[in-house]
Amino acid sequence: MSEHETHPTGERDQQSQETHKETGEDLTQQDARQEDGAQVSTGIETAGVPETAIPELVIISGMSGAGRSTAAKCLEDLGWFVVDNLPPALIPTMVELGARSQGNVARIAVVVDVRGRRFFDNLRESLAELDTRGVTRRIVFLESSDDALVRRFESVRRPHPLQGDGRIVDGIAAERQLLRELRGDADLVIDTSSLNVHELRAKMDAQFAGEEEPELRATVMSFGFKYGLPVDADLVVDMRFLPNPHWVPELRPFTGLNEEVSAYVFNQPGAKEFIDRYSELLQLIAAGYRREGKRYVTIAVGCTGGKHRSVATSEKLAARLASQGVETVVVHRDMGRE
């Protein structure tokens, strides 16, 4: 089931949705069409002039079929200079070229994946070199479940780039092992298992659109435990210690967005105290994230079905974070799934 964003995307994304509806493309079809060969999407001309500014850098990686090409295209639409399938050893050179462009290339996005696997061992050395140069860099990792990836590869009838003579699942397992360390270092992990093209674009827009980067951005996601934990969660909150509005007949048809449901949830013993104390804990965690250079955090708030308690709590918690100066996006993953 798709996630439900509470904040609509802009007119540009709406036009993109209409285009994709006509073509019927999903994440895999877009990603697979661009899976072969290196592509450079410029849109900006670099010039060999003296260095003026070090560009901002985003490295996009993750599982094949998880939507890397869609994420890269979104950044390109936001004005980023995008390079697809660049060997990791060449990333510092790309940044240097951007620095010599007199500010014309202020933001660079590089897609790194297993197509360049013979160069993959050089990635850590390149990241260390970028750190010594003072380059502001972030890693975005696109994740997806094995089942979703298998369905996507089968739907486009393409082999996984690492499966060799084996099955698709063999290639997926090999890729997960190869990317395990990079996933652990990622600043932002996006699980696309239940996302379509437009929802992934909305997530990327929420994180990268705008002139100024906030100190910390938070995604507060409600979910139902019976549908599984979100794999991209940094923190998980369990609201099943509160009575379930599902068992109140007049509240059962509604969701946590309903005022009566929200009032019922927060009139329960311990509910308001939980929000107060957890908000204080998040202030402490946020300060640590900022010191460590982590700019994105996903807080998953769960209840049994992801319809009542988790939704109401997510809304309340997001409002509290926003009042503390944290830019916040609310996502209700499983609302409407029942």
Solvent accessible surface area in square Angstrom, and as a share of the most:
residue,aa,sasa,rsa
1,M,104,0.46
2,S,36,0.23
3,E,11,0.05
4,H,65,0.29
5,E,47,0.21
6,T,52,0.30
7,H,96,0.43
8,P,127,0.80
9,T,44,0.25
10,G,47,0.46
11,E,125,0.56
12,R,87,0.32
13,D,1,0.00
14,Q,108,0.48
15,Q,103,0.46
16,S,20,0.13
17,Q,52,0.23
18,E,102,0.46
19,T,75,0.44
20,H,22,0.10
21,K,148,0.63
22,E,151,0.68
23,T,85,0.50
24,G,52,0.50
25,E,40,0.18
26,D,55,0.28
27,L,3,0.01
28,T,1,0.01
29,Q,65,0.29
30,Q,18,0.08
31,D,1,0.01
32,A,8,0.06
33,R,147,0.54
34,Q,48,0.21
35,E,17,0.08
36,D,100,0.52
37,G,45,0.43
38,A,72,0.56
39,Q,74,0.33
40,V,91,0.52
41,S,34,0.22
42,T,67,0.39
43,G,84,0.80
44,I,44,0.22
45,E,154,0.69
46,T,59,0.34
47,A,44,0.34
48,G,77,0.74
49,V,33,0.19
50,P,104,0.65
51,E,102,0.46
52,T,84,0.49
53,A,57,0.44
54,I,77,0.39
55,P,3,0.02
56,E,34,0.15
57,L,0,0.00
58,V,0,0.00
59,I,0,0.00
60,I,0,0.00
61,S,0,0.00
62,G,0,0.00
63,M,1,0.01
64,S,0,0.00
65,G,2,0.02
66,A,0,0.00
67,G,0,0.00
68,R,4,0.01
69,S,9,0.06
70,T,1,0.01
71,A,0,0.00
72,A,7,0.05
73,K,91,0.39
74,C,0,0.00
75,L,0,0.00
76,E,53,0.24
77,D,57,0.29
78,L,37,0.18
79,G,43,0.41
80,W,2,0.01
81,F,8,0.03
82,V,4,0.02
83,V,3,0.02
84,D,12,0.06
85,N,24,0.12
86,L,24,0.12
87,P,32,0.20
88,P,1,0.01
89,A,48,0.37
90,L,86,0.43
91,I,0,0.00
92,P,7,0.04
93,T,67,0.39
94,M,22,0.10
95,V,3,0.02
96,E,76,0.34
97,L,86,0.43
98,G,1,0.01
99,A,3,0.03
100,R,90,0.33
101,S,0,0.00
102,Q,109,0.49
103,G,41,0.40
104,N,83,0.43
105,V,2,0.01
106,A,59,0.46
107,R,67,0.25
108,I,0,0.00
109,A,0,0.00
110,V,0,0.00
111,V,1,0.01
112,V,3,0.01
113,D,2,0.01
114,V,0,0.00
115,R,38,0.14
116,G,9,0.08
117,R,116,0.43
118,R,190,0.69
119,F,60,0.25
120,F,20,0.08
121,D,126,0.65
122,N,50,0.26
123,L,9,0.04
124,R,117,0.43
125,E,124,0.56
126,S,5,0.03
127,L,7,0.04
128,A,55,0.42
129,E,70,0.31
130,L,0,0.00
131,D,78,0.41
132,T,117,0.68
133,R,96,0.35
134,G,56,0.54
135,V,10,0.06
136,T,62,0.36
137,R,63,0.23
138,R,5,0.02
139,I,0,0.00
140,V,0,0.00
141,F,3,0.01
142,L,0,0.00
143,E,13,0.06
144,S,1,0.01
145,S,48,0.31
146,D,67,0.35
147,D,101,0.52
148,A,2,0.02
149,L,0,0.00
150,V,30,0.17
151,R,146,0.53
152,R,24,0.09
153,F,7,0.03
154,E,106,0.47
155,S,70,0.45
156,V,32,0.19
157,R,226,0.82
158,R,77,0.28
159,P,92,0.58
160,H,3,0.01
161,P,39,0.24
162,L,40,0.20
163,Q,32,0.14
164,G,65,0.63
165,D,160,0.83
166,G,34,0.33
167,R,163,0.59
168,I,29,0.15
169,V,56,0.32
170,D,65,0.34
171,G,0,0.00
172,I,2,0.01
173,A,62,0.48
174,A,46,0.36
175,E,0,0.00
176,R,72,0.26
177,Q,108,0.48
178,L,68,0.34
179,L,1,0.01
180,R,159,0.58
181,E,113,0.51
182,L,8,0.04
183,R,75,0.27
184,G,67,0.65
185,D,62,0.32
186,A,15,0.12
187,D,25,0.13
188,L,12,0.06
189,V,26,0.15
190,I,5,0.03
191,D,23,0.12
192,T,0,0.00
193,S,32,0.20
194,S,37,0.24
195,L,11,0.05
196,N,56,0.29
197,V,1,0.01
198,H,30,0.14
199,E,27,0.12
200,L,0,0.00
201,R,9,0.03
202,A,11,0.08
203,K,20,0.08
204,M,0,0.00
205,D,16,0.08
206,A,28,0.22
207,Q,12,0.06
208,F,1,0.00
209,A,41,0.32
210,G,52,0.50
211,E,176,0.79
212,E,150,0.67
213,E,59,0.26
214,P,32,0.20
215,E,128,0.57
216,L,5,0.03
217,R,11,0.04
218,A,2,0.01
219,T,11,0.06
220,V,0,0.00
221,M,1,0.00
222,S,0,0.00
223,F,0,0.00
224,G,0,0.00
225,F,46,0.19
226,K,121,0.51
227,Y,66,0.25
228,G,33,0.32
229,L,103,0.51
230,P,8,0.05
231,V,79,0.46
232,D,12,0.06
233,A,26,0.20
234,D,64,0.33
235,L,37,0.18
236,V,74,0.43
237,V,7,0.04
238,D,61,0.32
239,M,1,0.00
240,R,116,0.42
241,F,109,0.45
242,L,6,0.03
243,P,61,0.38
244,N,32,0.16
245,P,0,0.00
246,H,53,0.24
247,W,177,0.62
248,V,30,0.17
249,P,98,0.62
250,E,116,0.52
251,L,11,0.05
252,R,97,0.35
253,P,95,0.60
254,F,89,0.37
255,T,34,0.20
256,G,3,0.03
257,L,90,0.45
258,N,43,0.22
259,E,149,0.67
260,E,111,0.50
261,V,0,0.00
262,S,26,0.17
263,A,51,0.39
264,Y,59,0.22
265,V,0,0.00
266,F,12,0.05
267,N,110,0.56
268,Q,33,0.15
269,P,121,0.76
270,G,31,0.30
271,A,0,0.00
272,K,116,0.49
273,E,92,0.41
274,F,47,0.19
275,I,3,0.02
276,D,64,0.33
277,R,176,0.64
278,Y,28,0.11
279,S,3,0.02
280,E,111,0.50
281,L,82,0.41
282,L,8,0.04
283,Q,95,0.42
284,L,124,0.61
285,I,41,0.21
286,A,9,0.07
287,A,36,0.28
288,G,18,0.18
289,Y,43,0.16
290,R,86,0.32
291,R,184,0.67
292,E,147,0.66
293,G,48,0.46
294,K,40,0.17
295,R,67,0.25
296,Y,5,0.02
297,V,10,0.06
298,T,10,0.06
299,I,2,0.01
300,A,0,0.00
301,V,0,0.00
302,G,0,0.00
303,C,3,0.02
304,T,59,0.34
305,G,9,0.08
306,G,0,0.00
307,K,35,0.15
308,H,7,0.03
309,R,9,0.03
310,S,0,0.00
311,V,0,0.00
312,A,3,0.02
313,T,0,0.00
314,S,0,0.00
315,E,58,0.26
316,K,86,0.36
317,L,0,0.00
318,A,7,0.05
319,A,62,0.48
320,R,78,0.29
321,L,8,0.04
322,A,58,0.45
323,S,90,0.58
324,Q,61,0.27
325,G,62,0.60
326,V,8,0.05
327,E,79,0.35
328,T,22,0.13
329,V,23,0.13
330,V,8,0.05
331,V,1,0.00
332,H,1,0.00
333,R,26,0.10
334,D,1,0.01
335,M,29,0.13
336,G,59,0.57
337,R,93,0.34
338,E,114,0.51
